[in-house]
Amino acid sequence: MSLDVAARGQLDPTLYSLAENEAAFFKAQTGIEDDVALKHHIFSVQEEAYKVYPYNCIRAFNFARLKISRMPCYQQFLDLPKNRKGAIYADIGCCFGNDPRKAVVDGYPAEQIVASDLYPEFWELGHKLFKTTAETFSAHFIPQDIFQLKGLAKEDVPPSIPNLSQVQSLADLRGNISAIHTSAFFHLFDEEDQLEIAKIMAALLSSEPGSMIFGVHGGLPEKGIREVGANSTRRRNMFCHSPESWRALWDGEIFPKGSVRVDAFLHAGERDRNHLDTVDTGIKSYHLVWCVILVN
């Protein structure tokens, strides 16, 4: 997968804006208290990351959002390691790892976290962004293409959970992950691939009631195609589920009907810096916020 930076637009420092809680989080994590110095530090890492792959979320500083903590099921997620020994949390499409870091700050044990991304450079840049090392932030990283895990549901669940620090593929954790968080990920793929990813995540998930998969990505009131790339030379079609089609996908197609509770709703807002590449300027843009929880 390759994409020229010019096709996505040059970096624009005027897009930088941190909410009060986001600024406080970055200051606490980096030790940089001065607002200007913090901004320059984040700019520096953003510039390096954009050369790895020019995702719009990097250009728009969406990597600085604390997305995981905005999820309605966040507290239930944080309660998992309190009620389940060794509850593993996987963050898929983790980029810099800001969501795992937020979870650790809020009490999730770092040694029970595994993060994965196609580009290992992003994880290394996460250490630079947050001024950490593999020793000071012990969540385990696995570089992996999610589609390497096709057919995972047909494989047996391992008899025991391996030491996370030794795991080299998410496949080794199939059937043993208590929580999967994935944001700004599904909408990168077409409908067929989204179905395949959902199957893979279901195979990774523990069958114990309360296990969950949750996140947020682009959506629409009715399932269909949204054209993105208005501000670039490269337009593309983004396939988007609706809350209704997303519920139907998980409850009945991925999991047996009635075995999961699926909460899904659209967060709508006027087109802004979070949706810079949406064609329908002036029209509401939508994020699909969702959580799938095993009930039996």
C-alpha positions as CSV (number, residue, x, y, z in Angstrom):
1,M,0.0,0.0,0.0
2,S,1.6,3.3,-1.1
3,L,0.3,6.8,-1.4
4,D,2.1,10.0,-2.4
5,V,2.0,12.7,0.3
6,A,1.0,15.3,-2.3
7,A,-2.1,13.2,-3.1
8,R,-3.4,13.6,0.5
9,G,-2.4,17.3,1.1
10,Q,0.5,18.9,2.8
11,L,0.6,19.2,6.6
12,D,-1.3,22.2,8.0
13,P,-0.2,23.4,11.5
14,T,-3.4,25.4,11.8
15,L,-5.3,22.2,12.3
16,Y,-3.6,21.6,15.6
17,S,-6.0,22.0,18.6
18,L,-6.0,20.1,21.8
19,A,-8.9,19.9,24.2
20,E,-8.1,20.7,27.8
21,N,-8.1,17.1,28.9
22,E,-6.0,16.1,25.9
23,A,-3.4,18.8,26.6
24,A,-3.3,17.7,30.2
25,F,-2.8,14.1,29.2
26,F,0.1,14.9,26.8
27,K,1.8,17.2,29.3
28,A,1.6,14.5,32.0
29,Q,2.9,11.8,29.6
30,T,5.7,13.8,28.0
31,G,6.7,16.0,30.9
32,I,6.5,19.0,28.6
33,E,4.5,21.7,30.4
34,D,5.0,24.6,28.0
35,D,2.2,24.8,25.4
36,V,4.4,26.0,22.6
37,A,7.1,23.4,23.3
38,L,4.4,20.7,23.4
39,K,3.0,21.8,20.1
40,H,6.4,21.7,18.4
41,H,7.1,18.3,19.8
42,I,3.8,16.9,18.4
43,F,4.5,18.6,15.1
44,S,7.9,17.0,14.9
45,V,6.5,13.5,15.4
46,Q,3.5,14.1,13.1
47,E,5.9,15.1,10.3
48,E,7.9,11.9,10.6
49,A,4.7,9.8,10.8
50,Y,3.2,11.4,7.7
51,K,6.3,10.2,5.7
52,V,5.6,6.6,6.9
53,Y,2.1,6.7,5.5
54,P,0.0,9.9,5.0
55,Y,-3.2,8.9,6.8
56,N,-5.6,11.8,7.1
57,C,-6.0,11.1,10.8
58,I,-2.3,12.0,11.1
59,R,-2.7,15.2,9.1
60,A,-5.7,16.3,11.1
61,F,-4.1,15.5,14.5
62,N,-6.7,12.9,15.2
63,F,-4.0,10.8,16.8
64,A,-4.1,13.2,19.6
65,R,-7.7,12.4,20.5
66,L,-8.4,10.2,23.4
67,K,-10.9,8.2,21.5
68,I,-11.1,5.1,23.7
69,S,-12.1,7.1,26.8
70,R,-15.1,8.6,24.9
71,M,-16.6,5.1,24.3
72,P,-19.8,4.5,26.3
73,C,-18.5,1.1,27.3
74,Y,-15.2,2.5,28.5
75,Q,-15.9,1.9,32.2
76,Q,-17.1,-1.6,31.6
77,F,-13.8,-2.2,29.7
78,L,-11.7,-0.8,32.6
79,D,-13.6,-3.2,35.0
80,L,-12.5,-6.3,33.0
81,P,-9.1,-6.8,34.6
82,K,-10.6,-6.2,38.0
83,N,-13.1,-9.0,37.5
84,R,-11.1,-11.4,35.3
85,K,-7.6,-12.5,36.0
86,G,-5.2,-11.8,33.2
87,A,-7.8,-10.1,31.0
88,I,-6.0,-9.3,27.7
89,Y,-6.8,-6.1,25.9
90,A,-5.7,-5.8,22.2
91,D,-5.6,-2.5,20.3
92,I,-5.8,-3.2,16.6
93,G,-4.7,-0.4,14.3
94,C,-3.0,1.2,17.2
95,C,-0.9,3.8,15.4
96,F,1.1,5.6,18.1
97,G,-0.6,3.8,21.0
98,N,-2.3,6.7,22.5
99,D,-5.4,4.7,23.4
100,P,-3.4,1.9,25.2
101,R,-1.6,4.6,27.1
102,K,-4.8,6.3,28.2
103,A,-6.1,2.9,29.3
104,V,-3.0,2.4,31.4
105,V,-3.3,5.8,33.0
106,D,-6.9,4.9,33.9
107,G,-5.9,1.6,35.5
108,Y,-5.6,-1.1,32.8
109,P,-2.4,-3.2,33.5
110,A,0.2,-2.5,30.8
111,E,1.5,-6.0,31.0
112,Q,-2.0,-7.3,29.9
113,I,-2.0,-5.1,26.7
114,V,-1.0,-6.0,23.2
115,A,-1.1,-3.5,20.4
116,S,-0.8,-4.1,16.7
117,D,-0.4,-2.1,13.5
118,L,0.7,-2.7,9.9
119,Y,3.4,-0.1,10.3
120,P,5.8,-0.7,13.2
121,E,7.3,2.7,12.6
122,F,4.2,4.2,14.1
123,W,4.7,2.3,17.4
124,E,8.3,3.5,17.5
125,L,7.2,7.1,16.9
126,G,4.7,6.6,19.8
127,H,7.7,6.0,22.1
128,K,9.2,9.2,20.7
129,L,5.9,11.1,21.1
130,F,5.4,10.0,24.7
131,K,9.0,9.9,25.6
132,T,8.9,6.2,26.6
133,T,10.8,3.0,25.8
134,A,9.8,-0.6,25.7
135,E,11.0,-0.8,29.3
136,T,9.1,2.2,30.6
137,F,5.9,1.3,28.7
138,S,5.6,-2.4,28.8
139,A,2.5,-3.0,26.5
140,H,3.6,-5.5,23.9
141,F,3.6,-4.5,20.2
142,I,3.0,-6.9,17.3
143,P,3.6,-5.7,13.7
144,Q,0.9,-7.4,11.7
145,D,-1.3,-7.3,8.6
146,I,-4.7,-8.2,9.9
147,F,-5.4,-10.2,6.7
148,Q,-2.6,-12.6,7.6
149,L,-5.2,-14.0,10.1
150,K,-7.8,-15.1,7.6
151,G,-9.3,-18.5,8.4
152,L,-8.4,-18.0,12.1
153,A,-11.8,-19.2,13.2
154,K,-11.1,-22.7,11.9
155,E,-8.1,-23.1,14.2
156,D,-8.2,-24.5,17.7
157,V,-7.9,-22.3,20.7
158,P,-4.5,-22.7,22.4
159,P,-4.7,-24.7,25.6
160,S,-3.0,-22.0,27.6
161,I,-2.3,-18.3,27.2
162,P,1.3,-17.6,26.2
163,N,3.5,-15.0,27.8
164,L,2.4,-11.8,26.0
165,S,6.0,-10.5,25.8
166,Q,6.8,-13.6,23.7
167,V,3.8,-13.4,21.3
168,Q,4.8,-12.7,17.7
169,S,1.3,-13.0,16.1
170,L,-2.2,-12.2,17.2
171,A,-3.0,-15.7,16.0
172,D,-1.3,-17.1,19.1
173,L,-4.0,-15.3,21.2
174,R,-7.0,-16.6,19.4
175,G,-9.9,-17.2,21.7
176,N,-8.1,-15.6,24.6
177,I,-8.5,-11.8,24.2
178,S,-11.0,-10.2,26.6
179,A,-11.3,-6.8,24.9
180,I,-10.5,-5.5,21.4
181,H,-10.5,-1.8,20.7
182,T,-10.2,-0.6,17.1
183,S,-10.9,3.0,16.0
184,A,-10.5,4.7,12.6
185,F,-9.8,1.2,11.2
186,F,-12.8,-0.5,9.7
187,H,-13.6,2.4,7.3
188,L,-10.2,1.9,5.6
189,F,-11.7,-1.2,3.9
190,D,-14.5,-2.2,1.6
191,E,-17.6,-4.1,2.7
192,E,-16.1,-7.6,2.0
193,D,-12.9,-6.9,3.9
194,Q,-14.8,-5.4,6.8
195,L,-16.7,-8.6,7.1
196,E,-13.4,-10.6,7.0
197,I,-11.9,-8.3,9.7
198,A,-15.0,-8.8,11.9
199,K,-14.6,-12.6,11.6
200,I,-11.0,-12.4,12.6
201,M,-11.7,-10.3,15.6
202,A,-14.5,-12.6,16.7
203,A,-12.0,-15.5,16.5
204,L,-9.5,-13.7,18.6
205,L,-12.1,-12.9,21.3
206,S,-12.6,-15.0,24.4
207,S,-15.9,-16.8,24.6
208,E,-16.4,-15.7,28.2
209,P,-19.5,-13.5,28.7
210,G,-18.5,-9.8,29.1
211,S,-15.8,-10.0,26.4
212,M,-16.0,-7.1,24.1
213,I,-15.0,-5.5,20.8
214,F,-15.5,-1.8,20.5
215,G,-14.5,1.3,18.6
216,V,-15.5,4.2,16.3
217,H,-15.1,4.7,12.5
218,G,-16.9,6.4,9.6
219,G,-20.6,5.6,9.2
220,L,-23.8,6.7,7.5
221,P,-27.5,6.7,8.4
222,E,-28.0,4.2,5.6
223,K,-25.3,1.6,4.7
224,G,-23.5,2.7,1.5
225,I,-20.6,4.6,-0.1
226,R,-19.2,7.9,1.0
227,E,-16.8,9.6,-1.4
228,V,-13.7,11.1,0.4
229,G,-10.8,13.1,-0.9
230,A,-12.3,16.4,-1.8
231,N,-9.3,18.3,-0.8
232,S,-6.8,16.2,-2.6
233,T,-6.0,14.9,-6.0
234,R,-7.0,11.4,-5.0
235,R,-10.6,10.7,-4.3
236,R,-11.8,7.3,-3.1
237,N,-14.9,5.6,-2.0
238,M,-15.3,4.8,1.7
239,F,-17.8,2.0,2.5
240,C,-19.8,2.8,5.6
241,H,-22.2,0.7,7.7
242,S,-25.2,2.2,9.4
243,P,-26.0,1.4,13.0
244,E,-28.7,-1.0,11.8
245,S,-26.5,-2.9,9.3
246,W,-23.6,-3.0,11.9
247,R,-25.8,-4.6,14.5
248,A,-27.1,-7.1,12.0
249,L,-23.5,-7.9,11.0
250,W,-22.4,-8.8,14.5
251,D,-25.6,-10.2,15.9
252,G,-26.5,-13.0,13.6
253,E,-23.8,-13.1,11.0
254,I,-20.5,-13.0,13.0
255,F,-21.9,-14.3,16.3
256,P,-25.0,-16.5,16.7
257,K,-28.2,-14.4,17.0
258,G,-28.9,-13.3,20.6
259,S,-25.4,-14.2,21.9
260,V,-24.2,-10.6,21.8
261,R,-25.4,-7.2,22.7
262,V,-24.5,-4.6,20.0
263,D,-24.8,-1.0,20.9
264,A,-24.3,1.3,17.9
265,F,-25.1,4.9,17.1
266,L,-24.0,7.7,14.9
267,H,-22.3,10.8,16.2
268,A,-23.1,13.6,13.7
269,G,-21.4,16.9,13.3
270,E,-20.8,19.6,10.7
271,R,-17.7,18.8,8.6
272,D,-14.7,20.0,10.5
273,R,-11.0,19.2,11.0
274,N,-11.9,15.6,11.9
275,H,-13.4,15.0,8.5
276,L,-11.2,17.0,6.2
277,D,-11.4,14.6,3.3
278,T,-15.2,14.4,3.1
279,V,-16.6,15.4,-0.3
280,D,-20.0,16.6,1.0
281,T,-18.7,20.0,2.4
282,G,-21.3,21.6,4.6
283,I,-23.2,18.4,5.1
284,K,-23.1,16.4,8.3
285,S,-20.4,13.8,8.7
286,Y,-20.9,10.8,10.8
287,H,-18.9,8.5,13.1
288,L,-20.3,5.1,14.0
289,V,-19.7,4.5,17.7
290,W,-20.2,0.9,18.7
291,C,-19.6,-1.9,21.2
292,V,-20.2,-5.6,20.9
293,I,-20.4,-7.6,24.2
294,L,-20.8,-11.3,24.6
295,V,-23.8,-12.1,26.7
296,N,-23.8,-15.9,26.6
